[in-house]
Amino acid sequence: GAQGFEGDAVRGRGIKLEDCLTPQRKSKIKAGEGASVGRYKFFTSSPIQDKYYARADYHQPALVFGTGGSASVHYCADPFSTSTDCVVMYGKNDANLEVIYQYLQMNIHVLEEGFRGAGLKHISKSYILNICVNLPEEQEQKRLVEIANKLDNIIHLHERQLKNLDTLVKARFIEMFCQAQNREWHIVTIGDIATDARTGPFGSALLHSEFVDDGIFVLGIDNAVENKFSYNRMRYITEEKYHKLKRYTVYADDVIITIMGTVGRTAVIPKNMPAAINTKHLACITPNKEKINSYFLACAFRMHPGIISQLKKQCKGAIMDGLNLTIIKAINFQLPPLDLQDDFADFYFRAESLKSSIRQSLSELTTLKKSLLQEYFG
């Protein structure tokens, strides 16, 4: 697969990466040792670099390839460190690393095809070195890097804005609901403020083979993993099957919580949701609307320090980081007045609507970058 590029260069030439890159010795640092602040950038096998380390192991401009899990490549010009699941390559023969980086970013599928093996897939150093890249003529490489860097800066700015909005919403939550002056609010449990709480059908009640291409929605972790409801990876059952599982129906404004795998992600079921049930990987809470706002509740699971520490404590005992209904219903917190919860929900909606227009711009910028690079890489 990787060598298929040589013939179709519109202009420029196909070069093997082994002619322009030199692999460096592997790091011994574990991914978990990266910190959220530190002097030097720290790369893991993740496509996102957001960790730092106290010392730098590499001191030349380099490409950093993630070798475990899924494809990623980074370019770094400053001293940096990486975790053990990366391979670092310096340039040789005057290769322009930034151009190679942009080429691989745009053709990430070439790296993806190199991931092999059972369970957690890995990519080998020799696979990477065998890849052929089509680079434009030298005088065009400079111009390409200039344009790509400008667009990357704008893209990163948008990504930072999204992060900042999340931080802002959390800060607002803590300021409104977790201060000492709120002592007189009553302590309640999740069980007290829910009119119903359930997980999905267990075991043989719902088998994989019973999923069909169309019908009644079956919600799972994918629909809540982004901490907002999304129509990701929808699965369906027949009307007939639904009648047997009706008691697992989810309703508009219910709060769903992931209780297996990635634990503690939450989402609110949208107003226009067609008939749906949830799987055993989710807990579903129908809130008592006279006491609690669904969006306040969904955020509380992720933002309220008291609730988070109760969840963490309970998860610790489980073999497979898991939650169950008994744990969830027993969680306690101080219940703020409903009008305050509603005020917070309004703030949350405003932030979400800003985020959605930033996401829209992000996707347009990414498309723009792709089409510009296409002109250079042919």
C-alpha positions as CSV (number, residue, x, y, z in Angstrom):
1,G,0.0,0.0,0.0
2,A,2.6,2.6,1.0
3,Q,4.6,2.6,-2.1
4,G,1.7,3.4,-4.4
5,F,2.5,7.1,-4.6
6,E,5.4,7.1,-6.9
7,G,3.6,7.1,-10.1
8,D,1.0,9.7,-9.5
9,A,3.0,12.8,-8.7
10,V,1.6,15.6,-10.8
11,R,4.9,17.4,-10.3
12,G,7.7,17.0,-7.9
13,R,9.2,13.6,-7.1
14,G,8.5,10.5,-5.1
15,I,11.1,10.1,-2.3
16,K,11.4,7.3,0.2
17,L,11.4,8.6,3.8
18,E,14.5,6.5,4.5
19,D,16.4,9.0,2.2
20,C,15.4,12.0,4.3
21,L,14.9,10.7,7.9
22,T,17.1,9.2,10.5
23,P,15.4,7.3,13.4
24,Q,16.6,8.2,16.9
25,R,16.8,5.9,20.0
26,K,13.5,5.2,21.7
27,S,12.5,7.0,24.9
28,K,12.0,5.1,28.1
29,I,9.5,7.5,29.6
30,K,6.0,6.1,30.1
31,A,3.0,8.1,28.7
32,G,1.6,8.6,32.2
33,E,4.7,10.5,33.3
34,G,3.8,13.6,31.2
35,A,2.4,16.5,33.2
36,S,-0.1,19.2,32.3
37,V,2.6,21.9,32.8
38,G,6.4,21.7,32.3
39,R,9.3,23.1,30.5
40,Y,9.3,20.9,27.4
41,K,6.7,19.5,25.1
42,F,6.0,15.9,25.7
43,F,4.6,13.7,22.9
44,T,2.6,10.5,23.3
45,S,0.9,8.3,20.7
46,S,-2.0,10.7,20.8
47,P,-2.7,13.1,17.8
48,I,-3.0,15.9,20.4
49,Q,0.1,17.2,22.2
50,D,-1.0,18.6,25.6
51,K,1.5,17.1,28.0
52,Y,4.9,18.5,29.2
53,Y,8.1,17.1,30.8
54,A,10.9,18.6,32.9
55,R,13.7,17.5,30.6
56,A,14.3,17.4,26.9
57,D,15.7,14.2,25.3
58,Y,15.7,15.4,21.7
59,H,17.3,18.7,20.7
60,Q,16.9,18.9,16.9
61,P,13.9,19.6,14.7
62,A,12.2,16.3,14.3
63,L,9.1,14.4,13.2
64,V,7.4,12.4,15.9
65,F,5.4,9.3,15.0
66,G,2.9,7.7,17.4
67,T,3.5,3.9,17.2
68,G,0.7,2.5,19.3
69,G,-3.1,2.7,18.8
70,S,-3.8,5.0,15.9
71,A,-1.8,7.1,13.4
72,S,-0.3,10.4,14.4
73,V,2.6,12.6,13.3
74,H,3.9,15.8,14.8
75,Y,6.6,18.3,13.8
76,C,8.6,19.9,16.6
77,A,11.4,22.4,16.1
78,D,12.2,23.1,19.8
79,P,13.8,20.6,22.3
80,F,11.2,18.0,23.5
81,S,10.6,14.6,25.0
82,T,8.4,11.7,24.0
83,S,6.8,8.6,25.7
84,T,8.0,5.2,24.8
85,D,5.2,4.7,22.2
86,C,6.7,7.2,19.8
87,V,9.5,7.0,17.2
88,V,11.5,10.2,16.7
89,M,13.2,11.0,13.3
90,Y,15.6,13.8,12.5
91,G,16.1,15.0,9.0
92,K,19.0,14.3,6.7
93,N,20.1,15.3,3.1
94,D,18.6,18.8,3.7
95,A,15.1,17.4,3.8
96,N,12.4,19.9,4.6
97,L,10.7,18.2,7.6
98,E,7.8,20.7,7.6
99,V,6.8,19.8,4.1
100,I,7.0,16.1,4.9
101,Y,4.9,16.7,8.0
102,Q,2.2,18.5,6.0
103,Y,2.3,15.7,3.3
104,L,1.8,13.0,5.9
105,Q,-0.9,15.0,7.8
106,M,-2.8,15.2,4.5
107,N,-2.3,11.6,3.6
108,I,-2.7,10.2,7.1
109,H,-4.2,7.1,5.6
110,V,-0.7,6.0,4.5
111,L,0.3,5.8,8.2
112,E,-3.0,4.2,9.2
113,E,-2.4,1.4,6.8
114,G,0.8,0.5,8.6
115,F,-0.9,-0.4,11.9
116,R,-0.9,-4.1,12.3
117,G,-1.5,-6.8,15.0
118,A,-4.1,-8.1,17.3
119,G,-5.5,-6.0,20.1
120,L,-3.6,-2.7,20.3
121,K,-2.2,-2.2,16.8
122,H,1.3,-0.9,16.2
123,I,3.3,0.6,13.3
124,S,7.0,-0.3,12.7
125,K,9.9,1.9,12.1
126,S,10.7,0.1,8.8
127,Y,7.1,0.6,7.5
128,I,7.5,4.4,8.1
129,L,10.9,4.5,6.4
130,N,9.5,2.7,3.4
131,I,6.8,5.3,2.7
132,C,7.1,7.3,-0.5
133,V,6.2,10.9,-0.4
134,N,5.6,13.3,-3.3
135,L,7.2,16.6,-2.6
136,P,6.9,19.8,-4.8
137,E,10.0,21.5,-6.2
138,E,12.2,23.2,-3.7
139,Q,11.1,26.8,-4.4
140,E,7.5,25.8,-3.9
141,Q,8.2,24.0,-0.6
142,K,8.9,27.3,1.2
143,R,5.6,28.9,0.0
144,L,3.7,25.7,1.0
145,V,5.1,25.7,4.5
146,E,4.2,29.5,4.9
147,I,0.6,28.9,3.9
148,A,0.2,25.7,5.9
149,N,1.7,27.3,9.0
150,K,-0.7,30.4,8.8
151,L,-3.7,28.1,8.5
152,D,-2.4,25.8,11.3
153,N,-2.1,28.8,13.6
154,I,-5.7,29.9,12.9
155,I,-6.8,26.3,13.4
156,H,-5.0,26.0,16.8
157,L,-6.5,29.3,17.9
158,H,-10.0,27.9,17.3
159,E,-9.1,24.7,19.2
160,R,-7.8,26.8,22.1
161,Q,-11.1,28.8,22.1
162,L,-13.0,25.6,22.4
163,K,-10.9,24.5,25.4
164,N,-11.2,27.9,27.0
165,L,-15.0,27.9,26.7
166,D,-15.1,24.5,28.5
167,T,-12.9,25.9,31.3
168,L,-15.1,28.9,31.5
169,V,-18.3,26.9,31.9
170,K,-16.7,24.8,34.6
171,A,-15.5,27.8,36.5
172,R,-19.0,29.3,36.3
173,F,-20.5,26.1,37.7
174,I,-18.0,26.1,40.7
175,E,-18.6,29.7,41.4
176,M,-22.4,29.3,41.4
177,F,-22.7,26.0,43.2
178,C,-19.6,25.1,45.2
179,Q,-19.0,28.0,47.5
180,A,-19.1,28.2,51.3
181,Q,-22.1,30.6,51.3
182,N,-24.4,27.9,49.9
183,R,-24.3,25.9,53.2
184,E,-28.0,26.2,53.8
185,W,-29.0,24.3,50.7
186,H,-30.4,20.9,51.4
187,I,-28.3,17.8,50.9
188,V,-30.0,15.3,48.5
189,T,-29.1,12.1,46.7
190,I,-29.5,11.5,43.0
191,G,-32.2,9.0,44.0
192,D,-34.1,11.8,45.7
193,I,-34.3,14.0,42.6
194,A,-34.9,11.3,40.0
195,T,-38.4,10.1,39.2
196,D,-36.7,7.0,37.6
197,A,-33.3,5.6,37.0
198,R,-32.4,2.5,34.9
199,T,-29.6,0.9,32.9
200,G,-30.2,-1.1,29.7
201,P,-31.1,-4.7,29.1
202,F,-28.5,-7.2,30.3
203,G,-27.1,-10.4,28.8
204,S,-29.4,-12.3,26.5
205,A,-32.2,-9.7,26.6
206,L,-30.4,-7.8,23.8
207,L,-28.0,-9.6,21.6
208,H,-25.6,-8.1,19.0
209,S,-27.3,-10.2,16.3
210,E,-30.6,-8.4,17.0
211,F,-29.3,-5.0,15.7
212,V,-30.9,-4.0,12.4
213,D,-30.2,-1.2,9.9
214,D,-33.3,0.8,10.7
215,G,-36.0,1.1,13.4
216,I,-35.8,2.1,17.0
217,F,-32.6,3.8,18.2
218,V,-30.4,1.9,20.7
219,L,-28.1,4.4,22.6
220,G,-24.6,3.5,23.8
221,I,-21.4,5.1,25.0
222,D,-20.8,6.7,21.6
223,N,-23.9,8.9,22.0
224,A,-22.6,10.5,25.2
225,V,-18.8,10.2,25.0
226,E,-18.4,13.9,23.8
227,N,-20.3,15.1,26.9
228,K,-23.2,16.2,24.7
229,F,-25.7,14.1,22.9
230,S,-24.6,13.1,19.4
231,Y,-26.0,10.9,16.8
232,N,-22.7,8.9,16.6
233,R,-22.8,5.3,15.5
234,M,-26.5,4.8,15.8
235,R,-27.8,1.2,16.2
236,Y,-31.3,0.0,15.8
237,I,-33.8,-2.7,16.9
238,T,-37.1,-3.7,15.3
239,E,-40.4,-2.3,16.6
240,E,-41.2,-5.8,17.7
241,K,-38.1,-6.1,19.8
242,Y,-38.8,-2.7,21.2
243,H,-42.1,-3.7,22.6
244,K,-40.3,-6.3,24.7
245,L,-37.8,-3.8,26.0
246,K,-40.1,-0.8,26.4
247,R,-39.2,-0.3,30.0
248,Y,-35.7,0.8,28.9
249,T,-37.1,3.8,26.8
250,V,-35.3,7.1,27.1
251,Y,-37.2,10.3,27.1
252,A,-36.4,13.9,26.1
253,D,-34.5,15.6,29.0
254,D,-33.3,12.4,30.5
255,V,-29.7,12.4,31.5
256,I,-27.5,9.5,30.3
257,I,-24.2,8.6,32.0
258,T,-21.6,6.2,30.7
259,I,-21.0,3.5,33.3
260,M,-18.6,1.2,31.5
261,G,-15.4,1.8,29.5
262,T,-15.1,5.5,29.5
263,V,-16.9,6.2,32.8
264,G,-18.7,9.4,33.8
265,R,-19.4,11.1,30.4
266,T,-22.9,12.6,30.4
267,A,-25.5,14.0,27.9
268,V,-29.0,15.2,27.9
269,I,-31.5,13.5,25.5
270,P,-32.7,16.2,23.0
271,K,-36.3,17.4,22.9
272,N,-37.0,15.9,19.4
273,M,-35.6,12.5,20.2
274,P,-37.5,9.7,18.4
275,A,-38.2,6.5,20.3
276,A,-35.0,5.0,21.7
277,I,-33.7,2.6,24.4
278,N,-30.3,2.6,26.1
279,T,-27.8,-0.3,26.4
280,K,-26.3,-1.6,29.7
281,H,-23.3,0.7,29.1
282,L,-25.4,3.7,30.1
283,A,-27.4,4.7,33.1
284,C,-30.4,6.8,32.3
285,I,-31.9,9.2,34.9
286,T,-35.3,10.8,34.5
287,P,-35.0,14.0,36.6
288,N,-37.9,15.4,38.7
289,K,-38.3,18.7,36.8
290,E,-39.8,20.5,39.8
291,K,-36.5,19.9,41.6
292,I,-33.7,19.8,39.1
293,N,-32.6,21.0,35.7
294,S,-31.3,18.2,33.4
295,Y,-28.4,20.3,32.1
296,F,-27.4,21.2,35.7
297,L,-27.5,17.5,36.6
298,A,-25.5,16.4,33.5
299,C,-22.8,19.0,34.2
300,A,-22.7,18.2,38.0
301,F,-21.5,14.7,37.2
302,R,-18.5,16.2,35.4
303,M,-17.9,19.5,37.3
304,H,-19.0,19.2,40.9
305,P,-15.8,18.3,42.9
306,G,-17.9,16.5,45.6
307,I,-19.7,14.3,43.1
308,I,-16.5,13.6,41.1
309,S,-14.7,12.4,44.2
310,Q,-17.6,10.1,45.2
311,L,-17.6,8.6,41.7
312,K,-13.9,8.1,41.7
313,K,-13.9,6.4,45.1
314,Q,-16.6,4.0,43.9
315,C,-14.9,3.3,40.6
316,K,-11.7,2.3,42.4
317,G,-13.2,-0.8,43.9
318,A,-14.4,-2.1,40.5
319,I,-12.2,-4.4,38.4
320,M,-13.3,-2.8,35.2
321,D,-13.7,0.9,36.2
322,G,-17.4,0.6,36.3
323,L,-20.4,2.3,37.9
324,N,-23.8,0.9,38.7
325,L,-27.2,2.4,39.6
326,T,-26.9,1.7,43.3
327,I,-23.7,3.8,43.3
328,I,-25.2,6.6,41.2
329,K,-28.5,6.9,43.2
330,A,-26.5,7.1,46.5
331,I,-24.4,10.1,45.4
332,N,-25.2,13.2,47.4
333,F,-24.8,16.9,46.9
334,Q,-26.3,20.2,48.0
335,L,-29.3,21.1,45.8
336,P,-29.3,24.7,44.6
337,P,-32.6,26.6,44.0
338,L,-34.1,25.7,40.6
339,D,-33.9,29.3,39.3
340,L,-30.1,29.3,39.9
341,Q,-29.8,26.0,38.0
342,D,-31.8,27.5,35.1
343,D,-29.5,30.5,35.0
344,F,-26.5,28.2,34.8
345,A,-28.2,26.2,32.0
346,D,-28.7,29.4,30.0
347,F,-25.0,30.2,30.4
348,Y,-24.2,26.7,29.3
349,F,-26.4,27.0,26.2
350,R,-24.7,30.2,25.2
351,A,-21.3,28.6,25.5
352,E,-22.5,25.6,23.5
353,S,-23.8,27.7,20.7
354,L,-20.5,29.6,20.5
355,K,-18.7,26.2,20.4
356,S,-20.8,25.0,17.6
357,S,-20.0,28.0,15.4
358,I,-16.3,27.6,16.3
359,R,-16.5,23.9,15.3
360,Q,-18.2,25.0,12.0
361,S,-15.3,27.4,11.2
362,L,-12.8,24.7,12.2
363,S,-14.2,22.2,9.7
364,E,-14.2,24.9,7.0
365,L,-10.6,25.8,7.7
366,T,-9.6,22.1,7.6
367,T,-11.3,21.7,4.2
368,L,-9.6,24.9,2.9
369,K,-6.2,23.7,4.1
370,K,-6.7,20.3,2.4
371,S,-7.6,21.9,-1.0
372,L,-4.7,24.3,-0.8
373,L,-2.2,21.5,-0.1
374,Q,-3.7,19.4,-2.8
375,E,-2.5,22.0,-5.3
376,Y,1.1,21.5,-4.1
377,F,1.1,17.8,-3.5
378,G,-0.9,17.0,-6.6
